[in-house]
């Protein structure tokens, strides 16, 4: 009976295989091993300081792997191209690996594929280190994929480095409601959002390569969550050709990101963007957007299809302390280039830009929403030779401004983020 169940599982995996770089991974030629019961038992009995290592091989799972209440624990493989964990036949749980209520956890040197929901999620953990991990969905980029590839939320001291994330229906690498975060040296592609920081504080995002996502790097602040975000630096990244179709499920907040977005800032503050190569993102190199614009866009949508957006709007109405306007935005010494003549016209942003800025999509796009009564945004742009547009969305898109002079000024560098993992302090310098 066990052999029959195994054979049926393998045949089902073959039938679900995609036609990308994993086109032959779910075939009878692959020696899949089921170790989930033994591995979960080892997780449960692990002591502080333990390492669990998986040798090279193909491992398939029907349930989520849970790492809970562990201290100073390492889960390692033999390498991203050698130790492959697949959740294609998952019957129980949403995440591939779920880490919760832990301290100083490191996951490294493996590939995680095809979870029902998020490939790896960490929650309520102080000290989480993802290193040399690949996360992906093998059937191509589609809205039925899990939301997040790497997903630490409500965490402190987060380090994500040298990882690869592809084809998430929300964000390839996401950090939410977390403090002290470094995201560096990663490659992200074919996600809706390549890298997203949401309601997080003291975040450094640098030396990453984001390409062929809908949006390259997003820094969002949304209402009704456990904390508000601030103090984020985005620098020295390659943000190239992020023109992928938006395949987020209907109603998701990232569903409003237009294809062709390099960087998008939404209702956040204390942001420094510098030293990035922002090239061939056909709709906008850098978009600076208020939550007021999100509300305005939602008014024209059928409410029955926008349950998530409606939920955010209800939170906005209840959260009286939430500030929907951006503030203290610094942009300097980036390289902007766009060889595309037209933006993506399959969305309202693209249609507007074709109408108002034919053949010359602005490098920096500002929606024009500012907080009353001061009617000002603390935004400082310290570079010339770039194009700029204030859409004046509050004024019904009339009298748009393209003169950047009002925002030209010297910037003041934010302090670098640092991450403490046990006795090791990690910062930009190391």
C-alpha positions, 0 to 999 in steps of 0.5 A: 500500500505504501508503494502504491501511495508513493507511485500515485503521488509521483504521477500526480507531481508529474502531471502538475509540473511546469515548463520552466527550469524545473521541467524535468524535476517531477518525473519518474527519473527523480528519486523522491524521498519522504522523510517528513515524519522523521524530520518533524520529530527531529525538529520537535526534539531539537535542543538549543545549539542543534543543527539538522542537516539534510544531505543532497537529495529530492525530498517531498512533503505532504504537510507543513514543517513546523519549527517552534520555540527553538533557540540557536537552531540551524536547518541546513542543506547541501546547496540550492541545487542539491537539497530540494524540498517539494510541497507540490503534493501538500495536503495539510498546512499552508506554509512549506516551512513555518518558524514561530516563537524562536530565537536565532534561527538559520535556514540555509543551502536548500531549495523550497518549492510549491507550497500551498501558501508561503514557501517559508514563513517566520513569525514572532521570532527574534533573530532569523537568518535566511542564507543561500535559499531558493524559493519558487513555484514550478508551474509558472507565474500565476495567481494560484501560487503562494503569496510569499517566497520568504516571509518574516513577519512580526520579527526582529533582527532579520537577515536575508542574503544570497537567496533567490525567489521567484513567481510569488503571487505577492512578494518574492521577499517580504518583511512585515511589521518587523524591526532591524532588517537587512535584505542583501545580495538576493536575486528576485524575478517573476514575482508581483513584488520583487522585494517588499518592506511593509510597516517595518522599521530600520531596514536596509535593502541593498545589492539585490538584483530585481528583474522581470517582476511587476514592481522591483522594490516596494516600501509600503505603510498600511493602516490597521497593523501592529506598527507603522513603518519608517527608516528604510534605505534602498541602495546599490540595487539593480532594478531592471526590466520590471515589466511583468504582468500583475498576477496578484489575486483580485483585491490584494493591495499589490494588485494596484502596482502597475507593470513597469514599476521600479520602486514604489513608496506608499504612505511611508516616511524616513526613506533614503533611495540612492546608488541604484541602477533603475533601468527599463521599468517602462511605467515609472522608475520611482513612484511616490504614492499616498494611500489617498490615491489607493482609496480614490482608485478603489472607488471605481472598482466593483466592491464584490471583487475587492474584499482585501482592498475593502478590508484595508479601507475599513482599517483606514477608517478605524485607524485614526493614528495612521498617516496616509501621506509620505514624509522625509523622502530622500532620493539621490545619486541613482542612475535612471534610464528607460529605453521603452517609448511607452508605459504598460497601457493595461492599467490606469497609470499607463493610460494616464502617462501615455496621454500626458507624457507621450514618449517620455515617461517620468523617472520620478512620479509623485501623485501630489497628495500632501497633508493638510493644512501645511500642504507640503511633503518633505521630499528632497531630490539631490540629482539633476538630469532626470525627469519628474512629474507631480500628477496633482491627483487631488486636483483631478490630474489638472495642472500637472507639474514637471519642474523638479526645482521645488524638491532639489536640495541636499540630503541627510544620510539615514543611519545604517540598519544592523541585525543582531544574531546571537553574539554577532552584529551584522551591518552594511559594513560586514 
